[in-house]
Each structure stands twice: as C-alpha cells, then as structure tokens.
C-alpha cells in the first residue's frame, strides 16, 4: 500500500454497501454500491466497481460501471474501462483506455458567499 493510501480493499475482497472516506482508498477486488468522498478513489487493474461515485478524483485502471461525479478529475488508464455517466471538469484517457457512455465536462462550481 502506498504511503498516502488510508484504506486498501484487496483482490479477494467482495464488498457491497456505502463507503465514505477522507484521503485515498484503493480497491483491487469487487465493490458494488455508493462511494462518497472528497478524496481519491484508486481502482486497480483487476478491480470491478459498480454503482454511484461522488469523489474528488477517480484513478481507473480496472472496470467501473455506473455513474461517477468527480470534483477534480477522472483518469482512465490504458487498462481501464468506464461504462456509464461521467461528470467532471477534467478527463484524461490513456491510449487503450475505454469510455462508453455519456460525458459531461464542466468547470467546478464555486460556493456562493
């Protein structure tokens, strides 16, 4: 586990439910449900995540199916597959990365004073 990661769900992990966290979480197994965080969600190469994500940042090397809202950015690496809806101000896709679905890119909203 990298120094900045606060939680790690290993490759043999199967989890269903709702996850709230601060910092960074890395998933290598299977996860179904809702994830809410201002932090970074790192989905490993062999991971399968399905559900709704509302995160600060998504780093995708595995497979995600569902709806993702990322406040800062979404990165789909060359092994990543994203199927569903994406809303983020910044989207990066490496050659070989796959996105199938709807993409909405807009500047992050600033809170009103």
C-alpha positions as a Markdown table, in Angstrom:
| # | Residue | x | y | z |
|---|---|---|---|---|
| 1 | Unk | 0.0 | 0.0 | 0.0 |
| 2 | Unk | 1.3 | 3.4 | -0.9 |
| 3 | Unk | 2.1 | 5.9 | 1.8 |
| 4 | Unk | -0.9 | 8.2 | 1.0 |
| 5 | Unk | -3.5 | 5.5 | 0.9 |
| 6 | Unk | -5.6 | 5.2 | 4.0 |
| 7 | Unk | -7.5 | 2.0 | 3.1 |
| 8 | Unk | -7.0 | -0.9 | 0.7 |
| 9 | Unk | -9.6 | -3.5 | -0.3 |
| 10 | Unk | -7.5 | -6.4 | -1.6 |
| 11 | Unk | -8.1 | -8.6 | -4.7 |
| 12 | Unk | -10.1 | -11.2 | -2.8 |
| 13 | Unk | -12.4 | -8.6 | -1.3 |
| 14 | Unk | -16.1 | -8.5 | -2.3 |
| 15 | Unk | -17.9 | -5.6 | -0.7 |
| 16 | Unk | -21.5 | -4.2 | -1.1 |
| 17 | Unk | -22.7 | -1.1 | 0.6 |
| 18 | Unk | -21.9 | 2.6 | 1.2 |
| 19 | Unk | -18.4 | 3.9 | 1.7 |
| 20 | Unk | -17.4 | 7.3 | 3.0 |
| 21 | Unk | -13.7 | 8.2 | 3.4 |
| 22 | Unk | -11.1 | 11.0 | 3.5 |
| 23 | Unk | -7.8 | 10.7 | 1.8 |
| 24 | Unk | -7.2 | 7.9 | -0.6 |
| 25 | Unk | -8.7 | 4.4 | -1.0 |
| 26 | Unk | -7.5 | 1.7 | -3.3 |
| 27 | Unk | -9.8 | -1.1 | -4.5 |
| 28 | Unk | -8.4 | -4.2 | -6.0 |
| 29 | Unk | -11.4 | -6.5 | -5.5 |
| 30 | Unk | -15.1 | -6.2 | -6.3 |
| 31 | Unk | -17.3 | -3.4 | -4.9 |
| 32 | Unk | -21.0 | -2.7 | -5.5 |
| 33 | Unk | -22.7 | 0.3 | -4.0 |
| 34 | Unk | -22.2 | 4.0 | -3.3 |
| 35 | Unk | -18.9 | 5.8 | -2.6 |
| 36 | Unk | -18.8 | 9.4 | -1.4 |
| 37 | Unk | -15.6 | 11.3 | -0.7 |
| 38 | Unk | -13.7 | 14.5 | -1.5 |
| 39 | Unk | -10.6 | 12.3 | -1.7 |
| 40 | Unk | -9.1 | 10.0 | -4.3 |
| 41 | Unk | -10.5 | 6.6 | -5.3 |
| 42 | Unk | -7.9 | 4.4 | -7.0 |
| 43 | Unk | -9.5 | 1.4 | -8.8 |
| 44 | Unk | -6.8 | -1.2 | -9.5 |
| 45 | Unk | -6.2 | -3.1 | -12.7 |
| 46 | Unk | -8.2 | -6.3 | -11.8 |
| 47 | Unk | -10.9 | -4.4 | -9.8 |
| 48 | Unk | -14.6 | -4.3 | -10.7 |
| 49 | Unk | -16.6 | -1.5 | -9.3 |
| 50 | Unk | -20.3 | -0.9 | -9.9 |
| 51 | Unk | -22.6 | 1.8 | -8.5 |
| 52 | Unk | -22.5 | 5.6 | -7.9 |
| 53 | Unk | -19.3 | 7.5 | -7.2 |
| 54 | Unk | -19.2 | 11.1 | -5.9 |
| 55 | Unk | -15.4 | 11.6 | -5.3 |
| 56 | Unk | -12.8 | 14.3 | -5.6 |
| 57 | Unk | -10.8 | 12.2 | -8.1 |
| 58 | Unk | -11.1 | 8.8 | -9.8 |
| 59 | Unk | -8.0 | 6.9 | -11.0 |
| 60 | Unk | -9.3 | 4.0 | -13.0 |
| 61 | Unk | -7.1 | 1.0 | -14.1 |
| 62 | Unk | -9.9 | -1.6 | -13.7 |
| 63 | Unk | -13.5 | -1.7 | -14.7 |
| 64 | Unk | -16.3 | 0.7 | -13.5 |
| 65 | Unk | -19.9 | 0.6 | -14.4 |
| 66 | Unk | -22.4 | 3.3 | -13.2 |
| 67 | Unk | -22.4 | 7.0 | -12.6 |
| 68 | Unk | -19.4 | 9.0 | -11.5 |
| 69 | Unk | -19.1 | 12.6 | -10.4 |
| 70 | Unk | -15.5 | 13.8 | -9.8 |
| 71 | Unk | -14.9 | 17.2 | -8.4 |
| 72 | Unk | -11.3 | 17.5 | -9.7 |
| 73 | Unk | -10.7 | 14.9 | -12.4 |
| 74 | Unk | -11.1 | 11.4 | -13.8 |
| 75 | Unk | -8.1 | 9.5 | -15.2 |
| 76 | Unk | -8.7 | 6.3 | -17.2 |
| 77 | Unk | -5.5 | 4.4 | -17.7 |
| 78 | Unk | -4.7 | 2.1 | -20.6 |
| 79 | Unk | -6.3 | -0.9 | -18.8 |
| 80 | Unk | -9.3 | 1.0 | -17.6 |
| 81 | Unk | -12.9 | 0.5 | -18.8 |
| 82 | Unk | -15.5 | 3.1 | -17.8 |
| 83 | Unk | -19.2 | 2.4 | -18.7 |
| 84 | Unk | -21.8 | 4.8 | -17.7 |
| 85 | Unk | -22.2 | 8.5 | -17.0 |
| 86 | Unk | -19.2 | 10.8 | -16.1 |
| 87 | Unk | -19.4 | 14.4 | -14.8 |
| 88 | Unk | -16.0 | 16.0 | -14.2 |
| 89 | Unk | -14.1 | 19.2 | -15.0 |
| 90 | Unk | -11.1 | 17.3 | -16.2 |
| 91 | Unk | -10.9 | 14.0 | -18.1 |
| 92 | Unk | -7.7 | 12.2 | -19.1 |
| 93 | Unk | -7.7 | 8.9 | -21.0 |
| 94 | Unk | -4.5 | 7.0 | -21.9 |
| 95 | Unk | -4.3 | 5.2 | -25.2 |
| 96 | Unk | -6.1 | 1.9 | -24.7 |
| 97 | Unk | -8.5 | 3.2 | -22.0 |
| 98 | Unk | -12.2 | 2.8 | -22.8 |
| 99 | Unk | -15.1 | 5.1 | -22.1 |
| 100 | Unk | -18.6 | 4.1 | -23.2 |
| 101 | Unk | -21.4 | 6.3 | -22.1 |
| 102 | Unk | -22.2 | 9.9 | -21.5 |
| 103 | Unk | -19.6 | 12.6 | -20.6 |
| 104 | Unk | -20.3 | 16.0 | -19.1 |
| 105 | Unk | -17.3 | 18.2 | -18.6 |
| 106 | Unk | -17.9 | 21.5 | -16.8 |
| 107 | Unk | -16.0 | 23.8 | -14.5 |
| 108 | Unk | -16.3 | 23.0 | -10.8 |
| 109 | Unk | -19.0 | 25.2 | -9.1 |
| 110 | Unk | -17.7 | 27.6 | -6.6 |
| 111 | Unk | -19.8 | 28.1 | -3.4 |
| 112 | Unk | -21.7 | 31.3 | -3.2 |
| 113 | Unk | -20.5 | 33.7 | -0.5 |
